[in-house]
Amino acid sequence: MNKSTLLALAGLVSLLAAAPLQAAETSAAQQQAAEQSKPATETGQEKAPAKELPEEAHSEHEVRGDEHLYHNRFDQAVKEFDKAIAADPQAGILYVKKGIALYRGGKPQEAVPLMDKAIELNKGDKIENWLPLYHKAMALGVSGDLEGAMKYFNESIKLKPGSDNYSGRAVAFAQMGKPEQALSDVYSALYHRPNHVPLTDFADQLETLIKTRKEAAKFLKKMAAEEGAQVSDSGLIYFELKQGDGKSPTATDTVKVHYHGTLPNGKVFDSSVNRGEPASFPLNRVIACWTEGLQKMRVGGKAKLVCPADLAYGDRGAGILINPGAALAFEVELLGIE
């Protein structure tokens, strides 16, 4: 499962990026103000005279930055958090929030040092540092450094295991093509946040992927053992059903074909034969299985192509019929080269 596979992951990453702030978005100054506003019976002590917020400008800009961040106005959020940092450069949460705005706005590399700054300001406070570690991992994951992301998700989980960092690590595992590990982390995340719909949907997707991969492996093993099977280094399984007498296409040719596509259980998911109309397409714009397999054919010939998921639609699947991780089979008749 690579970065472009499951569209749902993109939405989940965006959701997770903001989620921990719901628990940590109140600054130290705002928390102090809230505490001072409690009745004496709640605080257990006589109510002290109200103190003026030491960083009023900081609070105003932080609130505006939070609003921009909530509405995905990332450039505006960065500007407001910069002003808040100028007013209170020792508030680690401000660097975290600016970093979130940066990596969600497409600048993940600029976010990483801000998380490091927040960790430095927290002076080793384990409870506080889980958040910048989590968002450092998120920024690294967005930048494509999944190994780096995994390292900091692990550190964040050690400090304070919760739904957010387990969810983030699950996404990283999924992007690394490790759905079993991803599913384990999603279950851990659901323990902390039961019945959370995006997480339950993610779990369903991973369960389907794992099941489909097992079915595909069994199907491919069976097909590779059949008489006449030619297995290429890529994993393509090729059967010549009828030898052609014309030219073989190249990867840049446009071909005209009739085809019949089925799932491992025999269910038809697409068929030009059933439609009664041949299809034409450039060979370099179709799935890798077809690009490779049709170059083995000659015009007038017919072949069966058995495609591992990596040569077909991968872990993203296609439409409602082709599950993520599915192996596919095609009977293809090469009618001509255009």
Secondary structure as GFF3:
##gff-version 3
##sequence-region A 1 338
A	DSSP	alpha_helix	7	18	.	.	.	ID=ss1
A	DSSP	alpha_helix	21	24	.	.	.	ID=ss2
A	DSSP	alpha_helix	28	36	.	.	.	ID=ss3
A	DSSP	alpha_helix	40	43	.	.	.	ID=ss4
A	DSSP	alpha_helix	56	70	.	.	.	ID=ss5
A	DSSP	alpha_helix	74	87	.	.	.	ID=ss6
A	DSSP	alpha_helix	92	104	.	.	.	ID=ss7
A	DSSP	alpha_helix	108	121	.	.	.	ID=ss8
A	DSSP	alpha_helix	126	143	.	.	.	ID=ss9
A	DSSP	alpha_helix	146	159	.	.	.	ID=ss10
A	DSSP	alpha_helix	163	175	.	.	.	ID=ss11
A	DSSP	alpha_helix	179	192	.	.	.	ID=ss12
A	DSSP	alpha_helix	197	224	.	.	.	ID=ss13
A	DSSP	beta_strand	230	231	.	.	.	ID=ss14
A	DSSP	beta_strand	237	242	.	.	.	ID=ss15
A	DSSP	beta_strand	254	262	.	.	.	ID=ss16
A	DSSP	beta_strand	268	271	.	.	.	ID=ss17
A	DSSP	alpha_helix	272	275	.	.	.	ID=ss18
A	DSSP	beta_strand	279	282	.	.	.	ID=ss19
A	DSSP	three_ten_helix	283	285	.	.	.	ID=ss20
A	DSSP	alpha_helix	288	294	.	.	.	ID=ss21
A	DSSP	beta_strand	302	307	.	.	.	ID=ss22
A	DSSP	three_ten_helix	309	311	.	.	.	ID=ss23
A	DSSP	three_ten_helix	314	316	.	.	.	ID=ss24
A	DSSP	beta_strand	328	337	.	.	.	ID=ss25
###
